[in-house]
Amino acid sequence: MKVYDLTQKIERQHHYIVTYDSSTKTWYHDIENEEGFFPYGTIYNESYDHWESDYRGDGEYIAGTDELAKQFTDAMQVLNSVRMTEEQQGWIEAKAKLLHDPINWLTYTLGQHLTQRQVEEVIAELTDAVSE
């Protein structure tokens, strides 16, 4: 989500990790993985080109964060109120398995933006770099 702070003229991107639990058949806000993937905070401050946390210290948060958190929580509740078909659940589980393998994850991610040939070239370059 992108939020524009009118008081400071700063544009921020708020990042969340949402995970599907196939045993409970629910989506949840995956805070544990967020901390691993975003060690400097889950908010990208475009004005200063750095990552930051919504918590400023001394009980102070970035303005509007509480409203954004409420909207996110409401969206998660709606997402969990919609029951998926077995086919949809299978697709999600297949993607999850794919993303647990770094090479497959890289191929999948690059494939969204590059041609197959470009993906193969990037992987070949990375393979060469790792083997050196």
Buried (B, 14 or more C-beta within 10 A) or exposed (E): EEBEBEEEEBEBEBBBBBBBEEEEEEBBBBEEEBEEEBEEBBBBBEEEEEBBBBEEEEEEEBBBBEEBBEEBEEBBEEBBEEEBEEEEBEEBEEBEEEEEEEEEEBBBEBEEEBEEEEBEEBBEEEEEEEEE
